[in-house]
Amino acid sequence: MTEPTITVYGAYWCPDCRRSKQFLGEHQIPYRWVDIEQDKAGEAYVLAKNAGKRIIPTIEFADGTLLVEPSNAALAAKLGLKMTAERSHYDLIVVGGGPAGLTAALYAAREGISTLVIERAALGGQAAATERLDNMPGFAEGIEGAKFADQLRQQAARFGVEMLQAQDVAGVRSHHNYHCVATADGSEYSARALLLTTGSRYRRLGAPGENDFIGAGIHFCATCDGPFYKGLPVAVIGGGNSAAEESIFLASLTEKVTLLVRGDQLKASQVIQEKTLRHPKIEVRFHTEVVRFDGAGGKLKAVTIRDLQSASTEVIHPAGVFVFIGLTPNTGFLNPDRIRLDRWGFVVTGHDLVHGGERPTGFETREPGILETSAPGIFAAGDVRAGSTKQVASAAGEGATAALLIREHLKSA
């Protein structure tokens, strides 16, 4: 593993420190964390670099330069993340740079379709934050998620795909035969076709205290934050594949993993279940829910849990907690009156748009394509789409399919 070349000096109670750490984590950029509340040499360094002022976060880079209380935009600029497109109009804009989006982009670009990808975080999506992909066809021994994501990015770049990072999409609108994407920095880009591949994000518990300790003891990415807990006990919440797989990964780093499961069994695949249940460093506690999180000095110190069978409560003291309880689609920027969503917020596509419901405007004389949304010329693929299987291989497959559908659409657009 490459040693971090960025050092973040801060404290657990500092919200700007959490924001900077979150930004670095989202873009899969390794860093070394120095808590100046615990490290006197670190505190002295911050004071020396800031004329005796205790200003955090203070972030030091490999070239010796510093950023003090930087905005996300300043961090992006320093890291060389491209945030402005070369043009204002493209044949295709892909919103989301995960496996579905990058696969669609490279397929489209190979066809001579000018393509822009807009991604708010790390290219590669959640796949980039996965420790290892063992079920991706073509990789007999598996492949690290970050390596897979980087190879996919390089492949898309080789075919001329333009990619923006650190850009939130604020909204999507259509007029005549154009689709426009507005970004949070005030820019707007148009295209003849649009593909939504924004994926989904980790769901939160909603328990008291959870928001207070996110990034300060509560995490959603074991690959990003697991190394901070080497030799310490941690807890994982959830019962599916992600919770079980990340428990196994964390067990390779930590003293012990306590896996808290609401149900009476794991919902992970049989192979992962067996690995988890027989692992000597993983304790699985069924029929268990989290009641609240408590801490001191801005850092998580205790977790109150309840046994759902006996109703008894208990306080445990993991050094960190990792939450894996499902996904919420990244569709908040969409107008549901224009882009139809299901009751969970995932994008409805294809036959489901006309089966048992009102036919969307624009499809009076034709059927929507299998990955087309309720807005003609706007498509969706991958985890953000209702009915998708939430797997890397299927996301890539949907991306390729979407690109071919878009190619045919552009012939008449």
N, C-alpha and C positions, 0 to 999 in steps of 0.2 A: 504493500500500500504506500502511495506517495505521501511523504511528510508534508503537512500544511505549510504554506509560505505566507499565510496571512495570520496575524494575531489580533484578536479582539479583546481589548481591555474594558471591563465593565463590571456590573454587579447584578445579582439576581433580581433586585427590586426595580431595576431601571427599564422602563418600557421601550426607550429608544434602542437599548442594547438588545432586547428581545426582537424588536423589529429588524435590526440589522442581521441578527443571527438567523431569523426566519428567511430573510432575503437570500442570504448565502446558502442556506439549506435548500430553498426552493430551486436554486440554480446549481445545486450539487457542487458547490465550491468548498473544499476542505479548509478549515481554519483551526487555530489553537485558541482556546478560551482561557482567559486569565481573570479570575474573580478578585478584584482589588480589595474586597472585604476580607478575603482569606490570604491574599498574597501581598505582603508588605513591600516586596521588591517591585511588584507590579504597580502598586499604588504610588511608590516613589517615582517610578518611570513616568506615570501619567502626570504627576505634579511637575516633574522636570520638563516635560514636553509642552505643558500648557501654562507656563509662567506661574507656577505655584497654584494653579486652579485645578480642582478635582472634576474635570469634565469627561463624561463618558457617554457613549462609547468613544474610545480613541482606538483607531484601527491602523495597524502598521502593515505595510506591504513589503514584498521581497526586495524592492528597490530602495527601501529605507524611508519612503514617503509616508505621510500620515494623513488620515481623514478624521476629523473630529466632529462628532454628532452629524454624520453625513445623511443626506436624504437618500432614498432608494435610487433616484435618478443620478445622484453624484456617485454612488457605488457602482451603478451600471456603467457609467462613463469610464470610471477608473478601471473596471474589469474588462473594458473593451466590448461590451455587449452592444450589438447593433440595435438602435431604437428608432431609426427613421428610414423609411423605404426610399429607394432610388427613383421611383415613379409614383404617380398618383392613380394610374389605371392599369389593370391586369386582366387577362382572360379569366383567371381563377384566383380567388383568395381562399386560403384555408385558415380557419380560426382554430388554433390548437396544434401543438407540435409534438404530439405523442406518436405511437406506432401507426395509428390509423391516419393521422394527418400527414406525417412524413412519407408514408408509403404512397398515399394518394398523390402527394406533391411530386415525388420522383417519377411515378407512372405518367402523370400529366406532362411533366417537363420533357420526358422522353418523346412525347407526341408533338413537341413543339408548342405546347400551351404555356404561355407566360404565367408563372405561378409565384404568389407571395404567401408565406406562412407567417402568421402572427401568434406568438406564444408569450404568455405572461410570466412563465417560470423557466425551468430547465427544459431544453429540447430533449424529447424522449419520454416526457410525461412520467407517470408513476412507474413505468418500467425502469427508468433511470434510477429510481430510489429502491428498487428491489435488489436484495443481496445477490440472488442467483436465479436465473431462468433455466429450469431443468426440463420444461416441456415445450420448448420452442423447436419446431422441426429444423433439422439441419445442424444442430449442435449436440453431438452425441454425448459429450461430457458436460453439457450445460454451458452457460455463459453468464458472466457478471452482468447485472442489469445496466450498470453505467457504461460498460464496454459495448454492449449491444446498442444502447442509445447513441453512443458516439459514432459507431459504424454506420448506423442508419442516417445520422446527420451528415456524415461525410459523403455517403452515397447520394443523398438528395442534393448536396452542394455540387457534386460532380456533374449532375445533369442540369445545373443552372438554376436551381430553386433559390429564391431570395428569402431569407429568414430574419425576422425581427424577434428580439427577446425583450423581457422586462416591459412588455406593453400590455396593459389591460384594455380589453375591448369594452367600450362604454355602451354601444348600441349598434343595431343593424337596421337598415331601412332599404326600401326598394322604390324605384320610380322608373316608369317606362320599362326598358329592358336592362336596367342597371341595378346592381346591388351594392350598397355602400356600407362600409364598416368604419365607425368612428372609434378612435382610441382615446384613452384617458388624457393624453397630452394635447388634445385638441386637433389632431390630424384626422383626415378622412381619406379613405382609399376606396376606389370603385372597381367593379369587375362584372363580367357577363355571367359568371356563375360563382356560387359561394358554397363552401363545404364546412359544416360545423363538426369539429372533432375535439371539443373542449373537455371531454372526459368527465371525471367526477372527483370529488375530494372526500377525505375521511370524515365520517359522521362523528359528532361529539355526543357525550353522554347527557349533558345538560344538568349534571349534578352540581349542588352548591360548591363553590370554590374552584370549579374546573377552569373557568376563564382566568382566574387570578394566577394560576400556576402553569399556564401553557408556555412552554419554553423554559420554565423554571422548575422542572420536575415532571411535567406532563408532556408527552410527545406523541407524534403520530407517524414517525419514521425511524425505525430501528437502525437502518443503515446510517442515517444522518447523525443520530444522537446516542446510539448504543455505546460507541467507544468511550463516552464520558463516564460510563458506569462500570468500567473494568474492575472486577473483583468485588463488586457491590451487589446487594440483592435488589431485584426489580420485580415489578408486577406487570402482567399483560392482561388486558381486558378484551374479551371476545371469544367466540367459539368456532369461527370459520377457518378457511384455509390461511388467510392472512395472519390471524392471531396465532395459529399453530406454527406456521412457517417462521414467523418472526420470533416466536418463543425459542425455537430451535437455534436460530441465529444468535439471539441474545444469550442463550445458555453457553455459547462458545466464548463469550466475553466476561460474563458476570458470575458472581458467586452462586446465585440461585434465582430461578424464575418461578413466580407464583402466577399461574394462569387462572383467571377468574371467569367462570362461565355461568351465564344465567340459566341455561337449560340443563338437562340431565345427561347430555352427551355432546361430543364435538361434532360439528357439521363439516369438518374438513374431509378431504379425500381419505380413503382407507389407508393408503400408504403413509400419509402425513399423520393421521391419527395414531397409528402404531408407533411411529418414530417419537411422537410427542409423549404418549402415555408410558413408554418404556425408558424415556430419557432420565438418567439419574439426577439431573440437576433441575428438572421441571416438576413442580407440584401442581396438579390440576384440582381445582376446587369447583365442583358443580353446584348448581342451585344457589349461586352467589351473585349479589348485586352491590354496586357501590352506592353508599348513602351520601357521602360528602368527602371533600378534600380539605385538609387543614395544613397550615404552615406558619412559618415565622420568618421575618426579615425578607419577605418576598420569595421564599423558597419552600417547596413542598416538604412537609415533615411527617404527615400521617394520613392514612386513608381509612375511613370507617366503612366497613362492609356488613352486609346483612345476609344471614342464611335464610333463604326463602321457604325452607321447610319448617324450621323451628322458630323463625322470626327473631332469633337472637342476633345481637350485633357484636362486632369485634373491631378493634383498632389494630391495623398493621402498619409497619414502618418501612416500606421499600424506599430505596434511594431515588428511584424514578419509576414512572408509570407510563406504559405504552398502550394506547387505545386503538383497537381495530374492531369496530362494530358495524362496518358497512360503509356505504358510499352515498353521497348526495351529488346529483348532477350539477355541473357548472353551467347553468342556464339562466342565471339571474339577469343577464344583460339582454335577454330576448323578450319581445312583446308577445305574450301568450295569445293575444287576439290575432296575431299574424302567423306565429309559429306555434302550432298546436303541441301542447305538452300533455303527458298523462298525469294521473293524480299524484305521482311521486316527483314530477318535474322533469322527466326524461322526454326527449323529442320523439314524437310519433311520426312514422314514415310509411310510405308505400301503401299496401292494401289496407292497413289498419286505419288509414285516413278516410276511406270510403265504405268500410265494412261496418254497418250498424250505426252510422252517424251521418251528419250533414256533410255533403260533398263540399270541399273547400273551393273558394273562388279561384278561378283559373283552370279548374279541372272539369269544366262542364262538358267538354268534348273529347277528353282523353283521360286515361288512367295515370296516376302518379307513378314515377319510377320506383323501384323497390326500396331505394334509399332516399327518395325525394321527400321533402317536408311539405307542409300545407301551403308553403309559398313556392310557386313554380320557379325552378332555377336555383333553389337553395336545397342542399342535400345535407345529410347527417350520417356519420359513421362512428363506430367504436363505442366506448363506454357511455357516451352521452345519449345514445339512441335507445329508445324503449325496445326491449326484446333482445338486446345484444347480450352476448354470453360473458362479457367482462373478462376476456382472456387476451393475452398479447397476440397470439397467433390469429385469433378470429378478428381482432381489431385491424391487424395488418391486411387480412383478407378483405375485410369490408372497405378498407382504404383503397385497395386495388380495384375492387368492384366499383366503388364510387367514381374513381378516376375514369374508368371506361364509360360509365353512364354519363358523366359530365362531357366527355369527348363527343358523344352522340348528341347531347343537348346543345353544345356549342355550334354544331353544324346548322342549327335552325334558330339560334338565339340572335 
